[in-house]
Amino acid sequence: MKASTSERPDLDWSQIRETLTMVALAVVQIKASMSESNESAERLSTAVTEISSNLKKIRSSYLQDNHTSEEFDQIEQQIQKSVVSLQSNDRLNQRLEHVADSLIDLGYLIKDPTKLYNPNAWHQLQEGIKNSHTMEEERIMFEHIMMGASITEALEIYRHHFNNKPENDGTDDEIELF
C-alpha cells in the first residue's frame, strides 16, 4: 500500500514556527481590536465631556429661574454611568494589553532554543505575567491556573471574586465628573 503525501512528514514544517505564527495572529487581532475600541472610547469620552460642560451651563441659567434641579440630577447620574462604562473599557484594554504582551514574551521564549527547554526561563516568563496583573482577581485566577486548575475552574474563581467585590474596594478608583 502506497502512503499518501499527507502521511509523510514534511521536513520543512515546524510546530514552533506554526505556534509562533498563531501567537502573532492572536496579538495582531488583540491590538487591532484595542485600537478600534480606544478610538470609539475617545470619541465617546469627548462627547460625554462636552455634554457635561453644556449641562453645567444650562443648569446654571435654568436654576436662576427658580426651577428644580431634579432633571439635571438624573442627567448627571446618566453621565456618571457613562464614565463608569468608559473606565470599564479602559480596564478591559489594560487586560488585553497584558495578554498581548504575554503572548509576545511567550513567542520570544519559544523562538529562542536556549530558553525553550530552560525551566528558569519559563519561570521568569510566568513571574513576569503574574506581576503584570493589576487586579487581585486576575492574580488569584493566575495562581489557580499555575496550580493546575482548568480554564473553567479559573473563570469560576474569577467570577466569584468579581461578583463578590465590594463597591468600594479601596483601589481609589473614584469617579470624577468632568
C-alpha positions as CSV (number, residue, x, y, z in Angstrom):
1,M,0.0,0.0,0.0
2,K,1.4,3.3,-1.0
3,A,1.5,6.1,1.6
4,S,-0.3,9.3,0.7
5,T,1.7,12.6,0.8
6,S,-0.4,13.7,3.8
7,E,1.0,10.8,5.8
8,R,4.7,11.6,5.0
9,P,6.4,14.0,7.4
10,D,7.1,17.4,6.0
11,L,10.7,18.1,7.0
12,D,10.3,21.9,6.3
13,W,7.4,22.1,8.6
14,S,8.0,23.4,12.2
15,Q,5.5,23.2,15.0
16,I,7.4,26.0,16.7
17,R,7.1,28.3,13.7
18,E,3.4,27.4,13.3
19,T,2.8,28.1,17.0
20,L,4.6,31.5,16.7
21,T,2.5,32.3,13.6
22,M,-0.7,31.6,15.6
23,V,0.6,33.7,18.6
24,A,1.4,36.6,16.2
25,L,-2.1,36.3,14.7
26,A,-3.7,36.5,18.2
27,V,-1.6,39.5,19.1
28,V,-2.5,41.3,15.9
29,Q,-6.2,40.7,16.5
30,I,-6.0,41.9,20.1
31,K,-4.0,45.0,19.2
32,A,-6.4,45.9,16.3
33,S,-9.5,45.4,18.5
34,M,-7.9,47.5,21.2
35,S,-7.1,50.3,18.7
36,E,-10.7,50.3,17.4
37,S,-12.1,50.2,20.9
38,N,-9.8,53.1,22.1
39,E,-10.9,55.3,19.1
40,S,-14.5,54.7,19.9
41,A,-14.0,55.3,23.6
42,E,-12.1,58.5,23.0
43,R,-15.0,59.8,20.8
44,L,-17.5,58.8,23.5
45,S,-15.3,60.4,26.2
46,T,-15.1,63.7,24.3
47,A,-18.9,63.7,23.7
48,V,-19.6,63.0,27.4
49,T,-17.2,65.8,28.4
50,E,-19.0,68.2,26.1
51,I,-22.4,67.1,27.3
52,S,-21.3,67.6,30.9
53,S,-19.9,71.0,30.2
54,N,-23.0,72.1,28.4
55,L,-25.2,70.7,31.1
56,K,-23.4,72.8,33.7
57,K,-24.0,76.0,31.7
58,I,-27.7,75.1,31.1
59,R,-28.2,74.2,34.7
60,S,-26.8,77.4,35.9
61,S,-29.1,79.6,33.9
62,Y,-32.1,77.2,34.4
63,L,-31.8,77.3,38.2
64,Q,-31.6,81.1,38.2
65,D,-35.2,80.9,37.1
66,N,-36.1,79.1,40.3
67,H,-36.7,75.7,38.7
68,T,-35.8,72.4,40.4
69,S,-32.7,70.5,39.6
70,E,-34.2,67.0,39.5
71,E,-33.9,66.6,35.7
72,F,-30.3,67.7,35.9
73,D,-29.5,65.3,38.7
74,Q,-30.9,62.4,36.5
75,I,-28.8,63.5,33.5
76,E,-25.7,63.8,35.7
77,Q,-26.4,60.2,37.0
78,Q,-26.5,59.0,33.4
79,I,-23.3,60.8,32.7
80,Q,-21.7,59.2,35.7
81,K,-22.8,55.7,34.4
82,S,-21.2,56.6,31.0
83,V,-18.0,57.4,32.8
84,V,-18.0,54.1,34.7
85,S,-18.6,52.3,31.4
86,L,-15.6,54.1,29.9
87,Q,-13.5,53.2,32.9
88,S,-14.5,49.5,32.4
89,N,-13.4,49.8,28.8
90,D,-10.1,51.2,29.9
91,R,-9.6,48.2,32.3
92,L,-10.5,45.8,29.5
93,N,-7.9,47.4,27.3
94,Q,-5.3,47.2,30.0
95,R,-6.1,43.4,30.4
96,L,-5.9,42.8,26.7
97,E,-2.6,44.7,26.6
98,H,-1.2,42.4,29.3
99,V,-2.4,39.4,27.3
100,A,-0.8,40.7,24.1
101,D,2.5,41.4,25.9
102,S,2.4,38.0,27.5
103,L,1.9,36.3,24.1
104,I,4.7,38.3,22.6
105,D,7.0,37.3,25.5
106,L,5.9,33.7,25.1
107,G,6.8,33.9,21.4
108,Y,10.3,35.1,22.2
109,L,10.8,32.3,24.6
110,I,9.6,29.6,22.2
111,K,11.7,31.1,19.4
112,D,14.9,31.0,21.4
113,P,16.3,27.4,21.6
114,T,18.4,28.3,24.7
115,K,15.2,29.3,26.6
116,L,12.7,26.8,25.1
117,Y,13.8,23.9,27.3
118,N,15.0,26.0,30.2
119,P,12.7,25.8,33.3
120,N,14.2,29.0,34.7
121,A,13.2,30.9,31.5
122,W,9.7,29.6,31.8
123,H,9.5,30.6,35.5
124,Q,10.7,34.1,34.7
125,L,8.0,34.4,32.0
126,Q,5.4,33.2,34.4
127,E,6.6,35.6,37.1
128,G,6.5,38.5,34.6
129,I,3.0,37.6,33.6
130,K,1.9,37.3,37.3
131,N,3.4,40.7,38.1
132,S,1.7,42.3,35.2
133,H,-1.7,41.6,36.7
134,T,-3.0,44.8,38.3
135,M,-6.2,43.4,39.8
136,E,-6.4,40.9,42.7
137,E,-9.0,38.8,40.9
138,E,-6.6,38.3,38.0
139,R,-3.7,37.3,40.3
140,I,-5.9,34.8,42.0
141,M,-7.0,33.3,38.7
142,F,-3.4,33.1,37.5
143,E,-2.4,31.3,40.7
144,H,-5.1,28.7,40.3
145,I,-4.1,28.1,36.6
146,M,-0.5,27.7,37.7
147,M,-1.6,25.2,40.4
148,G,-3.4,23.1,37.7
149,A,-7.0,24.4,37.7
150,S,-8.9,24.1,34.4
151,I,-9.8,27.1,32.4
152,T,-13.5,26.6,33.5
153,E,-12.4,26.4,37.2
154,A,-10.2,29.5,36.9
155,L,-13.1,31.5,35.3
156,E,-15.5,30.4,38.0
157,I,-13.0,31.6,40.6
158,Y,-12.5,34.9,38.8
159,R,-16.3,35.5,38.5
160,H,-16.8,34.6,42.2
161,H,-14.2,37.2,43.2
162,F,-15.5,39.8,40.7
163,N,-19.2,39.3,41.6
164,N,-18.4,39.5,45.4
165,K,-16.2,42.5,45.1
166,P,-17.4,45.4,47.4
167,E,-18.5,48.6,45.8
168,N,-15.6,50.5,47.4
169,D,-12.7,48.1,47.2
170,G,-10.1,50.6,48.3
171,T,-8.5,51.0,44.9
172,D,-9.0,54.7,44.9
173,D,-10.9,54.4,41.6
174,E,-13.0,57.4,42.4
175,I,-15.3,58.6,39.6
176,E,-14.8,62.2,38.8
177,L,-17.2,64.1,36.6
178,F,-15.5,66.5,34.2
